[in-house]
Amino acid sequence: AGLFIRDFGLELARLGHKVIIAPVRRKPTYTSDPELIIEPIPWRGKDQELASMNFLNLANWWIFFKFFEEGKTSLITTVQRHQINKILCCWVIPCGLFGYWIKKKLNISYDTWALGSDIWKIKKIPFVGPFLIRKVVTHATHSYADGVELTKDVEQISGIKTQFLPSSRKLPVPEHHLPDLKP
């Protein structure tokens, strides 16, 4: 998930920004490009993606609780250590929740970027899902979404104008060139 974030971060770094990426710690180590700093968020869910976990399974609730508890502490420390002055939350939920908490504690603004799974899965949780999305998006400085329909979904749930911001990725050059295909 989020393979485009590296390229997005590299472009921001090329423009002169200090970029810290905080992925969920789903593996023991991360290798970073020299231009990027990686500060993983603690995660007890092993290699499971948060979005693919069953929210109705009570056994997963401990993993969710610890993720948000430990993640909040970890990210506040990261923001202070690196003197971050702006946060882009890729995925409204869970990242936007962290942005919201950081804004409340440290008065640092954040933007949200809805990427699909965050909205489509969370909005299905009765009452709580739409409430969280609305809370996070309405307190963000800017709201973005990776899709025209997704933009409309975020606006419908939050009541906040959301701009279309497509994700994209720089594809590597193939090692072997394909043969000329002549008709």
N, C-alpha and C positions, 0 to 999 in steps of 0.2 A: 504494500500500500504506500502511496505517496512517493513513488520513484522519481517523480518530477521535482520534488522538493530540493534535491541536491542541485539540479541545474538552476532552479530558481534562486537558491542561496548563492551559488557561484556567480550568477549575473549581478545580484545585489552587491556581492563583495567586489566584483569588477568595477562597479559604480562608486566604490569607496566606502561602503558600509561594513561595519563589523557584524558578522552574522553568526549567531549561536543557534544551533538546531537541537531541539529537545525531543528525540523520539522516545517511544515506549521501549524500555530495555527488554527486548525479546531475545537477545543473544548476549553472550558474555562480554564480547568486545566489539568495538566499532572502529573502523579505520576511516579517518577523515582526510579530506583534501586540505592542504596547508592553509587555504583561505577561509576554511570553515572551522568552527568549534562545535563539537558534539558533546552535549550534556544529557545523557539518558535519564528518563524518569523511571523510578523504581516500579517494577511490575512482577507480580507473583503468579501471573497466568501462563508462565512458560512461553511456548511459541504460539499461543492462541492470540488471534487478533481480537481486540475488544469488541469491534463491530460484529464479529461472527459468533460471539458468545450469547448463550440463551439468557435473556434478562429475567425470565420466569423461573429459572433454576435457582433455588435458594442457596445451593452450594457455591454458586458464582458470586453471591452478594458479598462474601468476605473478601474475595479478590477485588471487587469493585470498591468496597469501603477502604481497603488498604491502599489501593491505587490512588484514590483521591486524597486520602490523608497524607500519605508519604509524598505524593506528587506535589501537593500544595507547598509543603515544607521545602522540598527539593528545589522547586522552581523559584520560590521567593529567595532562597539562598543564591541560586544561579543569577537571578536578576540583579541582586545587590552586588555580588562578586564581580560581574562583568559591566556594571553600571549601565544596564539596558535602559533606553529611554523610549522605546516603541516595541510593541509586540504584535506579530501577525499570527493569529490563531488559525492554523490550518485544521479544519474540522471545527464546526461550531461546538459540538459536544464530542469529546471531552475537553479539547484544548481551550475552547472559549470559556469554560467554567474556570479554568486556571487563570485566564486573562482577567476575568471578572474579579476573582479573589485578589489577584495582584493589584488591580486598579483600586480596590477597596482598601487594601493594606498600605500600598506604596504610592498611590496616585499616579500610576503610569498607564498611559492610554494603550488600548489594544484595538485591533481590527479583526473581524472574523471573515473566514473564507470557507463557505459551505462547499463540501466536495461530494455530496451524495449520500453515502451511507450514514453520515451523521444526522441528516435531516430525515431521510426516508425511514430509518429504523427507529429513531428516538421519538418521532412524532406519533408513532403507534402506541407508545406507552400512555395509557389513559391519564389525563389531567397533568401528570408530572412531566411527560415528554414535551408537549407544546409549551408548558409553563417555563421549563428550563431554556428552551430555544428562544422564547420571547425575552426572558430575563437577560440572557447573554447578548443577544443581538441589539436590544434596545440600549444597553450600556456601552456598546462598542462605538468607537469613533466613526468607523466605516464598515459597511457590510458588503461582502462580495460573494458570488456563487459561481461555480464551475458548470454552467449550463443555463440555457434560457428558461426551461421549465423549472429547474431548481431555483433560479432567481425568483420566479413567480411563487413557488412554494414558500421560500423564506419570507417574502413580502407578505404573503397571505397569513402566515403564522405570527409574524412579529409586528406587522404594521409599519415596518421600516423599509425605506427605499434601498434596494439592493442592486449593486452593479454587477454586470456579467464580467467575470475575469476567468478566461479559460486557462486550464493547466496545459502545459506542453512540456515536451522533453526533447533535448538534443540527442538524436540517435547517433550511436557510434558508427564510424566508417567501417564497412565490412573488411575483414582481413583479406579475403579473396574476392576479386572482382568477378562479377557474373559474366559469362560469355556473351558476346554480342548475339542478340536474338534478331535475326533478319528474317523477314517474311519470305 
